[in-house]
Amino acid sequence: MSTQVKETPSHLFDYLALALIIAGIGLFYSLHINIWFKWAIVLVSITGAVATFFLLSPKGLELHGYVKDSWRELGKVVWPSRKEATQFTWIVILFVIILGLFLWLIDSSLSWLFYSVILGRGN
């Protein structure tokens, strides 16, 4: 005999998080109290919404797992040393300068070719 467990709808906690944010914003504009208390209400509602989403919602739990796995993979990355990073930076800067000069030379040559030689409008 199988026992069926009643599951909560997958979007219930998403809507609850959204309702918390809407309630916080609504209270911010409807209450006539000190501004610091208003901002505290908004901050508590956003914190509650984020906690509800990440700790209770299936989508939030999947996202939390993805972020955790990504952080773990980031720890496996072998980062270059300071010396290597500096060398690579200088190589990139040098390459950009050389490429810029090359493109300027091509542009100037084509400009001279079209305006002076072909069209005869040169100086």
C-alpha positions in Angstrom: 0.0 0.0 0.0 1.5 3.3 -1.1 1.3 6.4 1.0 0.9 9.7 -0.8 2.7 12.6 0.7 1.1 16.0 0.0 3.7 18.2 -1.5 3.6 22.0 -1.4 3.2 23.7 -4.7 6.6 24.6 -6.1 5.7 28.3 -6.6 4.2 28.8 -3.1 7.4 30.0 -1.5 8.2 32.2 -4.6 4.9 33.9 -4.2 5.5 34.2 -0.4 8.8 35.9 -1.0 7.2 38.3 -3.5 4.4 39.0 -1.0 7.0 39.9 1.7 8.7 42.4 -0.6 5.4 43.9 -1.7 4.3 44.1 2.0 7.5 45.9 3.0 7.2 48.4 0.2 3.5 48.9 1.0 4.3 49.5 4.6 7.1 51.9 3.7 4.6 54.2 1.8 1.6 53.7 4.0 3.0 54.1 7.6 3.6 57.6 8.9 6.6 56.8 11.2 10.2 57.7 11.5 12.1 57.2 8.2 14.6 54.9 9.8 11.8 52.5 11.0 10.4 52.5 7.4 13.8 51.5 6.0 14.1 48.9 8.7 10.8 47.4 7.7 11.9 47.3 4.0 15.2 45.7 5.0 13.5 43.1 7.1 11.0 42.3 4.4 13.8 41.9 1.7 15.8 39.8 4.1 12.8 37.6 4.8 12.0 37.3 1.1 15.6 36.3 0.3 15.7 33.8 3.1 12.3 32.4 2.1 13.4 32.0 -1.5 16.9 30.5 -0.8 15.9 28.3 2.1 12.4 27.1 1.2 11.7 27.5 -2.5 12.7 24.6 -4.8 14.1 27.1 -7.3 16.0 28.8 -4.6 17.4 25.6 -3.3 18.5 24.7 -6.9 20.1 28.1 -7.2 21.8 27.7 -3.8 23.2 24.4 -4.9 24.4 25.9 -8.2 26.2 28.8 -6.4 27.7 26.3 -3.9 29.0 24.1 -6.7 30.3 27.1 -8.6 32.2 28.4 -5.5 33.7 24.9 -5.1 34.8 24.9 -8.7 36.3 28.3 -8.3 38.4 27.0 -5.5 39.9 24.5 -8.0 41.1 27.2 -10.4 44.9 27.5 -10.5 45.5 31.3 -10.5 48.6 32.7 -12.0 51.3 34.2 -9.8 51.8 38.0 -9.6 54.8 37.8 -11.9 52.8 35.8 -14.6 49.9 38.1 -14.4 52.1 41.1 -14.8 53.8 39.5 -17.8 50.5 38.6 -19.4 49.3 42.1 -18.9 52.3 43.6 -20.6 51.9 41.1 -23.5 48.2 42.2 -23.9 49.1 45.9 -23.8 51.9 45.4 -26.4 49.6 43.4 -28.6 46.9 46.1 -28.5 49.5 48.8 -29.4 50.8 46.7 -32.3 47.3 45.9 -33.5 46.3 49.6 -33.2 49.3 50.7 -35.3 48.5 48.0 -37.9 44.9 49.0 -38.2 45.9 52.7 -38.4 48.4 51.8 -41.2 45.8 49.8 -43.1 43.2 52.6 -42.7 45.7 55.3 -43.8 46.8 53.2 -46.8 43.3 52.6 -48.0 42.4 56.2 -47.4 45.3 57.3 -49.5 44.6 54.7 -52.2 40.9 55.6 -52.6 41.2 59.4 -52.3 44.5 60.1 -53.9 45.0 57.4 -56.5 41.5 56.3 -57.5 39.5 59.5 -57.1 42.3 62.0 -57.6 41.2 64.2 -54.7 44.4 64.0 -52.7 46.7 66.9 -51.7 
